[in-house]
Amino acid sequence: MASYSHGNHLSLLHRGAEFFPALIAACDAARDEIFVETYIFASDPTGERVKAALLRAAARGVAVHVLVDWLGTGRADTAWLRAELAPAGVRFAAFNPWFRRGVARSHRKIVVVDRRLAFLGGLNINDDLLSDDDDRMPLPAPRWDFAVSIAGPLVDAIHVEVTAQWQRLGPRPLRARIENLRDYMVRARPLRAVQVYEAALVVRDNLRNRRAIQSALLQALGRADRSALLVTPYFAPGRKLRKAMLIAAQRGIEVTLLIGVGQFVMQDAVAQSFYPRLVGAGVHIVEYRRTQLHGKVAVIDDDWATVGSSNFDGLSLFVNHEANIIVRDREFATALRDYVLRGVADGVAVSAADVARLSWPRRAWNRFAYGLYRAVLQVLTLGSYTR
């Protein structure tokens, strides 16, 4: 269950044009420590600028920690970062190299600076105008994504989480694990201050928080009164979340799904396999085609919002390590809603007629793609994906 704190000051950052200058400025102002977690840290112009800021901080005596995912960042860029950062005194690590600890990846995007400022969202450390899949392939427009800068009591909970993630990387005796758990429980209690925003950190891992992000989404959809805006680049949730969307639409909630398309052929087919039932129940599906949609956000009833790293698919909701912030505040939710509605206006709506016109080979391909995806996720999640 999410533990909400008050007195937080949040800023919504859209795309790298807003995120990276804020991140680099925070690193340049750091005095004591910086923690960076990211799925992708690319050796492109943006990655070079962030790396240079981290090296400047380390040269000032700041304790810098950088954790990247070995698969997401790739072997070559992981080796490049290690060679550049480690000699400068930066503590550097790659998460789960060669899948030595199973299939889970660290898909989180978190930065904490001096325990006073944090960034959390969906943006990796890579160039906004280059594809995630091939840095030689330019995008037609900057990647569509969000992050949040956070100042206030919630930063302490985020700091606890990033330090705990570092402790999980190496072998630890049982006594150290018990002490760490006790410290986590004490420090993660909700803090009370002057109310500005009500916000909570929600993480997904394979220990204590296996269903936390999905549960937050299910609760929000179940309590919705008017509308639900859901945004994801990859759509393949388990049965419970799909059912919650259907039920919400059937009881009169205006459910809109803004989904990215065109990045992975197989993923598009899996998502499209759900279109007939969703559209039939009244869910408005809009495909975003202008550029790479990478945002993972939701707005419910204009007063509940989430921004983070978790896609609405089986890997994010059941396998990988993820981190989202949940905000219960009308002003923040309205600002995010306005961005999403502009994305919806730029997208292409999928109508019932569009679904009816799908050819039988396309329908068969979609069903095959989902069947294969479901079989793989059933194995990876030990059957949890369809329960």
C-alpha positions as CSV (number, residue, x, y, z in Angstrom):
1,M,0.0,0.0,0.0
2,A,1.3,3.5,-0.9
3,S,2.4,5.7,2.1
4,Y,1.5,9.3,1.2
5,S,3.6,12.2,2.4
6,H,2.6,15.9,2.5
7,G,4.6,19.0,1.9
8,N,6.2,18.0,-1.3
9,H,7.0,20.4,-4.2
10,L,6.7,18.7,-7.6
11,S,7.5,19.9,-11.1
12,L,6.4,18.0,-14.1
13,L,9.1,17.8,-16.8
14,H,8.1,17.0,-20.4
15,R,10.7,15.5,-22.6
16,G,14.4,15.7,-22.4
17,A,14.4,19.5,-23.2
18,E,13.1,20.1,-19.7
19,F,14.5,17.1,-17.9
20,F,18.2,17.1,-18.8
21,P,19.0,20.8,-18.1
22,A,17.3,20.3,-14.6
23,L,19.2,17.1,-14.0
24,I,22.6,18.6,-15.0
25,A,22.0,21.7,-12.9
26,A,21.2,19.6,-9.9
27,C,24.4,17.5,-10.4
28,D,26.4,20.7,-10.7
29,A,25.0,22.0,-7.5
30,A,25.5,18.8,-5.5
31,R,27.6,18.9,-2.4
32,D,27.5,15.5,-0.8
33,E,26.1,12.7,-2.9
34,I,24.4,11.7,-6.1
35,F,22.6,8.4,-6.8
36,V,21.7,7.7,-10.5
37,E,19.6,4.6,-11.6
38,T,18.7,4.2,-15.2
39,Y,17.8,1.5,-17.7
40,I,19.7,3.1,-20.6
41,F,22.8,5.3,-20.3
42,A,23.8,5.9,-23.9
43,S,27.1,7.1,-25.3
44,D,25.4,9.8,-27.3
45,P,25.6,13.6,-27.0
46,T,23.1,13.6,-24.1
47,G,24.8,10.8,-22.3
48,E,28.1,12.6,-22.7
49,R,26.7,15.8,-21.1
50,V,25.3,13.9,-18.1
51,K,28.5,11.9,-17.7
52,A,30.5,15.1,-17.7
53,A,28.3,16.6,-15.0
54,L,28.8,13.4,-12.9
55,L,32.6,13.6,-13.4
56,R,32.6,17.3,-12.3
57,A,30.7,16.4,-9.2
58,A,33.1,13.6,-8.4
59,A,36.1,15.9,-8.9
60,R,34.5,18.2,-6.2
61,G,34.5,15.3,-3.8
62,V,30.8,14.4,-4.2
63,A,30.1,10.7,-3.6
64,V,28.6,9.6,-7.0
65,H,26.8,6.3,-7.5
66,V,25.7,5.2,-11.0
67,L,23.6,2.0,-11.5
68,V,22.7,1.0,-15.0
69,D,20.9,-2.0,-16.4
70,W,23.3,-4.3,-18.2
71,L,20.8,-5.3,-20.9
72,G,19.2,-1.9,-21.4
73,T,22.5,0.0,-21.5
74,G,24.3,-2.7,-23.5
75,R,27.7,-4.3,-23.1
76,A,29.6,-1.7,-25.1
77,D,28.1,1.3,-23.3
78,T,28.4,-0.4,-19.9
79,A,32.1,-0.9,-20.5
80,W,32.5,2.7,-21.8
81,L,30.8,4.1,-18.6
82,R,32.9,1.9,-16.3
83,A,36.1,3.0,-18.0
84,E,35.1,6.6,-17.8
85,L,33.6,6.8,-14.3
86,A,35.4,4.3,-12.1
87,P,38.9,5.9,-12.4
88,A,37.4,9.2,-11.3
89,G,36.1,7.7,-8.1
90,V,32.5,7.1,-9.2
91,R,30.9,4.0,-7.7
92,F,29.6,2.2,-10.8
93,A,27.6,-1.0,-11.2
94,A,25.6,-2.8,-13.8
95,F,22.4,-4.6,-12.8
96,N,22.1,-8.4,-13.4
97,P,24.9,-8.9,-16.0
98,W,24.5,-12.0,-18.2
99,F,21.1,-12.7,-16.4
100,R,23.0,-14.2,-13.4
101,R,20.1,-13.3,-11.1
102,G,17.3,-14.4,-13.3
103,V,15.4,-12.5,-16.0
104,A,14.4,-9.4,-14.1
105,R,15.8,-6.1,-15.3
106,S,16.2,-2.8,-13.5
107,H,13.9,-0.5,-15.5
108,R,13.8,2.3,-13.0
109,K,14.8,5.9,-13.7
110,I,15.7,7.6,-10.5
111,V,18.2,10.3,-9.4
112,V,18.6,11.6,-5.9
113,V,20.9,14.6,-5.1
114,D,22.0,15.4,-1.5
115,R,18.8,13.8,-0.1
116,R,17.1,17.1,-1.0
117,L,16.1,16.7,-4.6
118,A,15.0,13.7,-6.6
119,F,14.0,13.0,-10.2
120,L,11.8,10.1,-11.2
121,G,9.9,9.1,-14.4
122,G,10.3,7.4,-17.7
123,L,13.3,9.2,-19.3
124,N,16.4,7.2,-19.8
125,I,19.8,9.0,-20.2
126,N,19.8,9.1,-24.0
127,D,19.2,11.6,-26.8
128,D,15.6,12.7,-27.3
129,L,16.0,12.7,-31.1
130,L,17.6,9.3,-31.5
131,S,15.7,5.9,-31.4
132,D,16.0,3.7,-28.3
133,D,16.7,0.8,-30.6
134,D,19.3,2.3,-32.9
135,D,21.2,5.5,-32.0
136,R,21.9,6.0,-35.7
137,M,18.1,6.3,-36.5
138,P,16.8,9.8,-36.0
139,L,13.3,10.3,-34.7
140,P,10.9,12.7,-36.5
141,A,10.3,14.6,-33.3
142,P,11.6,14.5,-29.7
143,R,10.6,11.4,-27.8
144,W,7.4,11.9,-25.9
145,D,8.1,11.2,-22.2
146,F,7.8,12.6,-18.7
147,A,9.7,12.9,-15.4
148,V,9.0,14.7,-12.1
149,S,11.4,16.7,-9.9
150,I,10.6,16.2,-6.3
151,A,11.6,18.3,-3.2
152,G,10.2,17.5,0.2
153,P,9.7,14.6,2.6
154,L,9.2,12.1,-0.3
155,V,12.9,12.5,-1.2
156,D,13.9,10.6,1.9
157,A,11.7,7.6,1.0
158,I,13.3,7.6,-2.5
159,H,16.7,7.8,-1.0
160,V,16.0,4.8,1.2
161,E,14.9,2.9,-1.9
162,V,18.0,3.7,-4.0
163,T,20.4,2.9,-1.2
164,A,18.5,-0.4,-0.6
165,Q,18.9,-1.3,-4.3
166,W,22.7,-0.9,-4.0
167,Q,22.7,-3.1,-1.0
168,R,20.8,-5.8,-2.9
169,L,23.5,-6.0,-5.6
170,G,26.0,-7.9,-3.5
171,P,25.8,-10.9,-1.2
172,R,24.8,-10.0,2.3
173,P,24.6,-12.1,5.5
174,L,21.2,-12.7,7.1
175,R,21.9,-10.3,9.9
176,A,22.6,-7.4,7.5
177,R,19.4,-8.2,5.6
178,I,17.3,-8.1,8.8
179,E,18.9,-4.8,9.9
180,N,18.3,-3.3,6.4
181,L,14.6,-4.4,6.5
182,R,14.1,-2.9,9.9
183,D,15.8,0.4,8.8
184,Y,13.6,0.5,5.7
185,M,10.4,0.0,7.7
186,V,11.3,2.8,10.1
187,R,12.4,5.4,7.6
188,A,9.7,4.6,5.0
189,R,6.9,5.7,7.4
190,P,4.8,8.6,5.9
191,L,6.0,12.0,7.0
192,R,3.7,15.0,7.7
193,A,4.5,18.6,6.9
194,V,2.8,21.6,5.5
195,Q,0.6,20.2,2.8
196,V,1.5,21.2,-0.8
197,Y,1.1,17.9,-2.6
198,E,0.1,14.5,-1.4
199,A,2.5,12.0,-3.1
200,A,3.8,8.5,-2.7
201,L,6.6,6.4,-4.1
202,V,5.5,3.0,-5.4
203,V,8.0,0.4,-6.5
204,R,7.8,-3.0,-8.0
205,D,10.4,-5.7,-7.3
206,N,10.4,-9.4,-6.7
207,L,10.6,-9.3,-3.0
208,R,8.1,-7.2,-0.9
209,N,6.5,-5.3,-3.7
210,R,5.4,-7.7,-6.4
211,R,2.0,-6.2,-7.1
212,A,2.3,-2.6,-5.7
213,I,2.1,-0.6,-9.0
214,Q,-0.6,-2.8,-10.5
215,S,-2.6,-2.6,-7.2
216,A,-2.4,1.2,-7.3
217,L,-3.7,1.3,-10.8
218,L,-6.5,-1.1,-10.0
219,Q,-7.6,0.9,-7.0
220,A,-7.6,4.1,-8.9
221,L,-9.7,2.6,-11.8
222,G,-12.1,1.1,-9.3
223,R,-12.7,4.4,-7.6
224,A,-12.9,6.4,-10.8
225,D,-16.0,8.6,-11.1
226,R,-15.7,10.3,-14.5
227,S,-12.5,9.7,-16.5
228,A,-9.3,7.6,-16.8
229,L,-6.5,8.6,-19.1
230,L,-3.9,5.9,-19.5
231,V,-0.6,6.3,-21.5
232,T,1.9,3.6,-22.3
233,P,4.3,2.7,-25.2
234,Y,3.7,-1.0,-24.7
235,F,0.3,-2.4,-23.8
236,A,0.0,-6.0,-22.7
237,P,-1.3,-6.0,-19.1
238,G,-2.4,-9.1,-17.2
239,R,-6.0,-10.1,-16.9
240,K,-6.9,-8.0,-13.8
241,L,-5.9,-4.7,-15.3
242,R,-7.6,-5.4,-18.6
243,K,-10.7,-6.4,-16.7
244,A,-10.6,-3.2,-14.6
245,M,-10.5,-1.1,-17.7
246,L,-13.4,-3.0,-19.2
247,I,-15.5,-2.6,-16.0
248,A,-14.7,1.1,-15.7
249,A,-15.8,1.7,-19.3
250,Q,-18.9,-0.4,-18.9
251,R,-20.0,1.6,-15.9
252,G,-19.8,4.9,-17.8
253,I,-16.2,6.0,-17.1
254,E,-14.6,7.7,-20.1
255,V,-11.5,5.4,-20.4
256,T,-8.9,6.6,-23.0
257,L,-5.8,4.6,-23.8
258,L,-3.0,6.5,-25.6
259,I,-0.6,3.9,-26.9
260,G,2.7,4.0,-28.8
261,V,3.0,2.1,-32.0
262,G,5.6,1.5,-34.7
263,Q,8.6,0.5,-32.5
264,F,8.2,-3.3,-32.3
265,V,6.1,-5.2,-34.8
266,M,5.4,-8.0,-32.4
267,Q,4.5,-5.7,-29.6
268,D,2.0,-3.8,-31.8
269,A,0.4,-7.1,-32.7
270,V,0.0,-8.1,-29.0
271,A,-1.6,-4.8,-28.2
272,Q,-3.9,-4.9,-31.2
273,S,-5.1,-8.4,-30.1
274,F,-6.9,-6.6,-27.2
275,Y,-8.5,-3.9,-29.4
276,P,-11.8,-5.7,-30.3
277,R,-12.9,-6.3,-26.7
278,L,-11.7,-3.0,-25.4
279,V,-13.3,-1.0,-28.2
280,G,-16.4,-3.1,-27.9
281,A,-16.7,-2.1,-24.2
282,G,-16.3,1.6,-25.0
283,V,-12.6,2.1,-24.3
284,H,-11.2,4.9,-26.5
285,I,-8.0,3.8,-28.1
286,V,-5.7,6.3,-29.7
287,E,-2.4,5.4,-31.4
288,Y,0.4,7.9,-31.2
289,R,2.5,7.9,-34.4
290,R,4.2,11.3,-34.5
291,T,7.4,10.0,-32.8
292,Q,8.4,7.5,-30.2
293,L,6.0,7.5,-27.3
294,H,7.8,6.5,-24.2
295,G,5.7,8.1,-21.4
296,K,4.1,5.8,-18.7
297,V,1.5,8.0,-17.0
298,A,-2.1,8.0,-16.0
299,V,-4.7,10.5,-14.8
300,I,-7.9,9.5,-13.0
301,D,-10.7,12.0,-12.4
302,D,-8.3,15.0,-12.7
303,D,-7.1,14.5,-9.1
304,W,-5.1,11.3,-9.2
305,A,-2.0,10.9,-11.3
306,T,1.0,8.6,-11.7
307,V,4.3,9.1,-13.5
308,G,7.1,6.5,-13.7
309,S,8.9,3.8,-15.4
310,S,6.3,1.1,-15.5
311,N,4.7,0.2,-18.8
312,F,1.3,-1.4,-18.8
313,D,2.7,-4.7,-19.9
314,G,3.6,-8.0,-18.4
315,L,7.3,-7.3,-18.0
316,S,6.8,-4.1,-16.1
317,L,3.9,-5.3,-14.0
318,F,5.2,-8.8,-13.2
319,V,8.9,-9.1,-13.8
320,N,11.1,-6.0,-13.8
321,H,12.1,-3.5,-11.1
322,E,10.1,-0.3,-11.6
323,A,9.4,2.9,-9.8
324,N,6.4,5.3,-10.0
325,I,5.3,8.3,-8.1
326,I,1.6,8.7,-7.3
327,V,0.2,12.2,-6.8
328,R,-3.2,13.1,-5.3
329,D,-3.5,16.7,-6.3
330,R,-5.8,18.5,-8.7
331,E,-3.3,21.1,-10.0
332,F,-0.7,18.5,-10.8
333,A,-3.1,16.0,-12.3
334,T,-4.7,18.8,-14.4
335,A,-1.3,19.8,-15.8
336,L,-0.5,16.2,-16.7
337,R,-4.0,15.7,-18.2
338,D,-3.5,18.7,-20.5
339,Y,-0.3,17.2,-21.9
340,V,-2.0,13.8,-22.4
341,L,-5.0,15.4,-24.1
342,R,-2.6,17.2,-26.5
343,G,-1.0,13.8,-27.2
344,V,-4.5,12.3,-27.8
345,A,-5.3,15.1,-30.2
346,D,-2.1,14.4,-32.1
347,G,-2.9,10.7,-32.3
348,V,-5.1,8.5,-34.5
349,A,-8.2,7.2,-32.9
350,V,-9.1,3.5,-33.4
351,S,-12.8,3.2,-34.1
352,A,-15.1,0.1,-34.0
353,A,-15.2,0.3,-37.8
354,D,-11.4,0.1,-37.9
355,V,-11.4,-3.0,-35.8
356,A,-14.1,-4.6,-37.9
357,R,-12.1,-3.9,-41.1
358,L,-9.1,-5.9,-39.8
359,S,-8.4,-8.7,-42.3
360,W,-8.5,-12.3,-41.1
361,P,-4.7,-12.7,-41.6
362,R,-4.1,-9.7,-39.4
363,R,-6.4,-11.0,-36.8
364,A,-4.7,-14.4,-36.9
365,W,-1.3,-12.8,-36.6
366,N,-2.5,-10.7,-33.6
367,R,-3.8,-13.8,-31.9
368,F,-0.6,-15.7,-32.5
369,A,1.5,-12.8,-31.2
370,Y,-0.5,-12.6,-28.0
371,G,-0.5,-16.4,-27.6
372,L,3.3,-16.5,-27.8
373,Y,3.6,-13.5,-25.5
374,R,1.2,-15.0,-22.9
375,A,3.1,-18.3,-23.0
376,V,6.4,-16.6,-22.3
377,L,5.0,-14.4,-19.6
378,Q,3.3,-17.4,-18.0
379,V,6.7,-19.1,-17.6
380,L,8.5,-15.9,-16.4
381,T,5.8,-15.2,-13.8
382,L,5.1,-18.7,-12.8
383,G,1.5,-18.4,-13.9
384,S,0.8,-15.0,-12.3
385,Y,0.3,-13.2,-15.6
386,T,-3.2,-14.7,-16.3
387,R,-4.4,-15.0,-12.7
